[in-house]
């Protein structure tokens, strides 16, 4: 589509990860610069409809866009996404914006604010069909499902601190289930598949995979020399695909990601690292 290609060329569409030192300020009344307003008007001609906007970091304007252009690939069925536009209106930015000082994923927070309410939440029975590793059973009907990738440093922190909280009894009767995934690293994909295909000692393997170094390519090759391990890999690959399909279905593009479930099947979602004590209140955890 030449006209779209020309538009992207002129806008210099940037898909990248941006690291900043300031947070998002969502103003009650925010008027973008005129060049940004002009750009937003043009975007509708190319299958990108702006349905909301907000003040972003470092003079950027955040927009909630609904995309109908088939050339723009967005995971999941939801075609809404967070973009940012620079003050000149020349650059359309997509990706992660990380506040290094506060250790916050600002795009994830904006997505939770502007996109989450449009998503359907799963039922407890659907979550129970995922390929998970149970760390602690539930005694109070409350569960925490945590999606984690072994190559993600924030996921590793989540695993480490959740493990410590469980060992100290800080979660009370709340159950914890890890949902291992891999977002593309070949070694991680193989290691996670082997984990999910294993029936015995899965928790120990999970802790080792997420807290120790990722197995080397040579180690994984040696493991897969036997037909038995190849069958384990095949079974685990199918389980991993089930977990990834869930992420795509609910338009979840980043980890760690958590879903909590109460006995009344009431859900809450958490994007990015979340301290173990933040999922439920003290009284709820102890029940």
N, C-alpha and C positions, 0 to 999 in steps of 0.2 A: 504494500500500500504506500505509494510514493508520497502522498500528502502527509501521512503519519510519519514516515521516515524523515521528511523535511522538517516537520514540527519538532521531532526529537533532536534532530541535528541542531536546529536553531536554539532549542532549550538546553541542549547539552545535558541530557538525562543522565544523572549519576546514580549508580547503584553501588553503595559502599557503606562502610561502617565509620561513623564519625565519633571522635572522642572529645568531650568538652568538659568544662569545669563549672558549668552553671546549670540550674534546673529549669524545668518548664514552668512558666507562669501563665496560668489560664485566667485571663482578665474577664470580668463580667461584661465590659464593653471594650471591644478591641476592633480597631479599624486598620486593616492591612495597608501598606504603602500603595499608592496608585499603580505603580508598575505590577505589583502582585495582583491587584484587582483586575487589571487588564489581562494578565496571564490566565487567571481563573476563568474569565469569560471565554477565552480562546479554547480552553481545554475541552469544553463540551463538544466542540466540533470534531474531536478526535476520540470520542468514546470514553472520556473521563469527566464525570459529572461531580462537581464540588457540592457536597450536601451540608458541610459545616466547616468552620475554620476557627483557629485559636492561636494565641500568641505562643510561639516556641522559643527555644533558647537561641542565644547569639544572633538576635535580630531576624531569626527565621519565622515564617508564618506556617503553622501546621494546618493541614487540610484533611478532612475526611472525604475520601473520593470513592465514588461508585463507578466501577470499571466495566464497560460493555465491549471494549475493543478486544477481539480475540488474540491480537498480537501481544497483549500484556497478560502474562501468566500469573495468576494468584492462586495459591494452594487452597483447597477446600471449595465448598459450594458458595460461600459468602463472597461476593465480588467487591466488598468494601475494603479499603486499605488506608493507612496513614502515609501521607507524603508531606514533604516540607518544601517551601519555595523561598529562595533567597530574596533580599530586599529589592534587587534589580529586576526580579521577575524572569531572569534568564535561566536559572538552574532549578530543576525539579529533582528533589533528593528523596531516595528511598533507602531503607536499611536500618541499622541500629545506631542510636545516639546515646552514648554512655556518659553519664556524669561520673567522672573518676573520683572526685572528691567525696561525693555522697554514695558512690557505688550503686547507682540506679540506672536502669535501662529506661530512658525517657520515652522511647517509642512504645515499649511494652506498656508503660503506664498510660500513655495516650490511647493505646488500643483498648486497654481495660476500661477506660473512661468513655470512649466514644464508640467502641465496637461491641463490647461484651453484651450490652443490653439487647443487641439484635440477634444474638446467637441462642439457639435452643440448647438447653442443658440436658445432659444424659440422665437416664434413670440409674438407680443403684444397681439394678440387675444388668444393665449394659456395662457399667464399669467392672462388674464382677466377671465379665467374659474376657477381659483383657488378659494378656500374658504378664502376670505380675510375680513379684517375689515378696512373700509376706514376712515382714520383720517383726510385727507384734500383732497378735489377734485382738479383736475388739471385745470388750466386756460390757460396753455401754451403748452399743449400736452405732457408734461414731467411727468413721473411717477417714483416713487421709490417703489419697492416691497421688503419688509423686512421679512425674515423668522426668527422667534424667538420662543424659548422654555422658558416657565415661570420658569424653574429650572436653567436656564443658567444666571450667574451673568452678563456676558457681554451683553446678550440680554436685561436684565433689565436696564442696563446702556444705551443701545441704545434707548429703549423706553423712559426712563426719559429725555434724552438729546434731542431726537427728539421732544417730547412733548413740552419742553421748547422753542425749536427753532420755532416750529409752532406758539406757543402763542405769541412769539416776532415778528412774521412776517418775520423771517429770510429766509424762503424758498420761499417767493414770491408766484408765481402761480404754483409751482411744487406740484403735487399730491403725497400723501403718502398712501400706502396700506400695512397693516400688514398681514402677512400670519402666523397665529398661528400653531405651531406644538408641538408634544411631542415625544421625542426620547426614551421613555421607562418607565419613572416614572409613576406608576399606578395612583396616585392622579392627576398628571399633565395631563395625558391622559384623565381622566374623566372630569376634569375641562375644558380643551380645547374643548372637545367634546360638553359639555354643552354650552360653549360659541358659538361655530360654529353652533349649532342647534337652537340658539335663533335668533329671527327676530327683536326684539325691544331692544333698549338700548345696542347694542353690543359694541359700542365704550367705553361707561362707564364701562361695565363689563370687557372689555379688559384691560383698564387702571388699574382697581382694581386688576385683576388677575396678571398683570405683575409688578405692583409697590407695592402691599401689600403682605402679607404672603399667601402662598398657602393654600387653604381650607383644614381643617383636614379631616381625613377619616370619622369621625363621622358626620361632617357637610355634606359631600357629600352623605353619606348613608341616612341622613334625607331628603335631597333634592330629592333623587331618589325614595322616598316612593310612590309618586303619579304617576299614569299612564301617565299623561300629561308630566311630566319631563322625564319619561322613553322614551317617543316618541321623546322628544327633544334630549336626549342622542343618540338615534339610528340615527337620522338625522345628528347630529353633528359627530358621529363616521364615517359615510360615507364621510362627508366633510373632516375630518381629514385624512382619508385614501387617498383621492384625492391629498391632499397636500404632503403626504409622498411619494406617487407614483411619484410625480414630482421630489422630491429630489433624489429618486432612479434612475429615468430616466436620470438625468443629473449628476449622480455620485457625489452628494453633501453630504458630511458626517459630516459637522460641521456647527454650527450656532453661532452667527448671520451670515446670508448670505443675500446679497442684489443684486437685478438686477434693473438697471435703463433703462428706455425706452424713446427715443426721438420721436418727431413727424415723423421722417423719419424711425422709427422702428430700430434704432441703439441702440445696447445694450452694457452695461458694467457691469461686475460682481465684487462684493466686498466680500471677505471672512474675517470674524472676525469683531470686533467693528470698525465702521467708523464714524467719526464725521459728523453731519448733513450737515455742510458746505462743505464737501469734495465731495459730490455726483455730483453737477453741479457747474459751475462757477457762480460768482455773477450776471453777465449779463444774463445768461441763466435762473437763478432762478427767476429773476424779470420780465421776459417777460410774 
